[in-house]
Amino acid sequence: MATLGAVTEAHRFDEAALDRWLADHELPGAGRGLRVAQFQGGQSNPTFRVDAGDRAYVLRKKPPGKLLPSAHMVEREYRVMAALADTDVPVPVMRLLCEDAQVIGTAFYVMDYLEGRIPGEPSLDEGYAPDERAAIWDSMNDALAKLHNVDPAAVGLSDYGKPANYVGRQIDRWSRQFEASKTDPMPDMDALTAWLKQRDPPADEVSIVHGDFRLPNLMLHPTEPRVIAILDWELGTLGHPLSDLAYNCMPYRMPYDEKALKGMTGLDLAALGIPAEADHIAAYCRRTGRDGIPDMAFFQAFSFFRLAAICQGVYARGLAGNASSLDALEVGAKAPRLAQIGWEIAKTA
């Protein structure tokens, strides 16, 4: 569960100016003073609970300071969740988007606050019963399938990304990022990158993809074992749906006893109530009308490559002393292990 605390010095803003703006835009409860607390954790976009009268909201904003042009695009997060409001994809209710940085210093958006639980480990070892784990994993599977079944054009998102050659462009992008942030030799990553570039990528498919679809980015009902909202859309775009599925399946390939990885290899999944990977994939296929996924190993290797590149970037920023999260060095240390697992998948594909 995400915890709340006082707003940190680095992320303070003019709460009175925010209250005036929200009141001017007729947000229920605004105009009589706000109570603001900050969610603790590693969000790259600072996130706050805002209480206005008897109403509770969540405000998510860009961080302060100079930003890369394509980074921290809260406008895109707002847009995709607002577009999904009239679908069966579980998302919070979007209220307001402010692109005027004069109000509180950066662009921000406001959405309804939801009461619920945010799981930590994919193994759900925080006191869940086996039947609850089974239901939660099934609900997660259902939410992903519902997202991928949405026609982007039908909800006004046909221009939300560049769908052509998504996987190929991702491989090029993250291989460049990795080389730019490389700190030590990593032969498994070099081999994995070469393997991905030498293979013909799977045929294009286009859907709305979340980009970071995993249990800690979902909110569960306060008491029932079901997903009520998909959160943290920072990496959302148009792309290949199987990249989301393979990313969601990564814990099946990561060891449980290496705690930094938060994996499930080595656990008795049946005893825990968690579906086997093949059953999880089969359920997704049923929900999306697929006969099977012949290229799954490619997407799995790609997922480990991509996450290894991301972790290496976090590590490089940590060494340079300008990472956004205090655990940057710990996160970055995972990169060689992720590359090793990805290369093992590639060699046996």
C-alpha positions, -999 to +999 in steps of 0.1 A: +000+000+000+013+034-009+020+056+022+013+093+027+035+119+043+042+156+044+050+173+010+088+172+006+107+205+003+116+197-033+080+193-043+062+220-024+039+243-044+014+271-038-016+253-024-037+285-023-031+291-060-041+255-067-073+259-046-082+290-065-076+273-099-096+242-089-125+264-077-124+284-109-128+252-128-157+240-106-140+210-089-165+198-062-152+208-028-126+233-039-124+269-029-123+266+009-087+255+014-070+222+007-052+195+027-023+181+007-001+150+014+024+134-008+025+097-017+059+083-007+079+061-031+097+062-064+072+079-087+090+099-113+060+121-114+053+134-079+018+123-067-003+138-040-036+133-022-056+165-022-086+168+002-111+195-008-140+198+016-154+162+019-140+151-014-106+134-020-086+136-052-052+126-065-029+152-081-001+141-103+024+167-116+057+170-135+087+172-112+104+206-109+135+216-129+146+212-165+131+181-181+137+162-213+111+172-239+095+137-240+098+129-203+072+131-175+043+137-199+015+139-174-006+153-203-004+119-220-013+100-188-044+122-184-053+118-221-052+080-222-072+075-189-098+101-199-101+083-233-107+050-216-134+063-193-163+050-214-147+016-220-147-015-197-110-008-189-107+000-151-093+035-147-099+063-122-122+092-131-102+121-146-113+155-135-090+183-147-058+188-167-038+220-162-011+227-188-004+262-175+029+260-155+021+293-139-004+278-115+018+255-094+050+255-113+044+226-137+016+209-156-006+187-135-038+167-136-064+158-110-084+125-107-107+110-082-090+093-052-099+056-050-099+035-018-081+003-025-050-018-021-018-017-042+000-050-041+038-052-038+051-086-048+037-105-078+036-135-055+011-117-033+028-130-002+014-102+020-013-124+036-036-133+007-053-167+006-048-190-024-083-183-038-077-146-035-044-148-054-061-168-081-089-142-084-065-113-084-042-128-111-073-136-132-086-100-128-052-086-138-053-109-169-088-096-177-078-060-173-049-064-197-071-081-223-098-054-220-071-028-226-058-045-257-093-051-270-100-014-272-098+001-307-076+032-303-094+051-331-128+045-315-117+063-283-098+091-301-063+077-296-053+069-332-024+094-329-013+084-294+019+068-307+037+056-338+024+021-342+045+010-372+075-012-363+070-007-325+093-035-315+121-026-339+120+010-328+121+000-291+151-022-297+169+006-314+159+031-287+169+010-257+201-003-272+212+033-277+201+042-242+220+013-228+253+022-247+250+058-235+246+047-198+270+017-199+294+016-169+309-018-170+312-047-196+280-067-198+285-095-223+251-110-218+234-077-228+256-074-258+247-109-270+210-103-262+210-071-282+227-087-312+202-116-311+172-092-311+186-071-339+194-101-361+159-116-359+130-104-379+106-088-354+071-103-352+044-089-375+030-056-364-001-054-342-014-022-328-032-016-295-030+008-266-001-005-245+005+004-209+043-002-210+047-011-173+018-035-167+024-053-134+006-058-101+022-028-082+008-005-109-028-018-103-052-009-075-073-037-060-107-033-044-104-026-006-118-060+003-125-079-029-099-097-050-103-077-082-086-048-101-104-015-099-079+007-116-048+006-138-024+033-127+010+048-137+006+053-175+039+071-180+050+046-207+016+043-224+016+045-262+004+026-293+024-005-298+024-043-299+001-058-273+023-088-267+050-066-253+027-058-224+018-095-220+055-106-220+064-079-195+036-090-173+049-125-174+085-116-164+081-127-127+077-162-139+113-161-151+129-143-122+140-161-090+121-156-058+152-159-036+168-129-053+146-103-036+156-074-057+140-091-087+106-098-070+102-129-091+084-162-086+108-189-099+112-214-071+078-210-056+050-236-055+026-215-076-002-241-075-002-241-037-002-203-037-032-202-061-012-184-088-017-197-124+012-213-142+026-191-170+011-212-197-023-209-181-020-172-177-011-168-214-039-191-224-064-171-205-052-139-222-055-156-256-091-167-249-100-131-239-083-116-269-094-142-295-059-157-302-052-193-310-017-190-294+015-170-294+043-186-314+066-156-308+063-155-270+100-163-265+110-133-286+088-110-266+101-124-233+137-119-243+128-084-255+112-076-222+143-085-202+164-065-226+143-035-222+141-036-184+179-042-182+184-011-203+161+009-181+178-003-149+212+005-163+201+040-170+188+043-134+222+030-122+242+054-143+221+083-129+227+070-094+264+069-099+263+105-112+243+115-082+212+128-100+188+099-098+152+106-088+150+076-064+172+069-034+174+032-043+189+039-078+221+020-072+201-011-060+178-009-090+207-005-114+225-035-099+197-057-114+207-049-150+234-076-155+211-103-139+181-093-161+203-094-192+216-128-182+180-142-179+170-126-212+200-141-230+191-175-215+156-172-230+171-162-264+195-191-265+167-216-259+141-200-281 
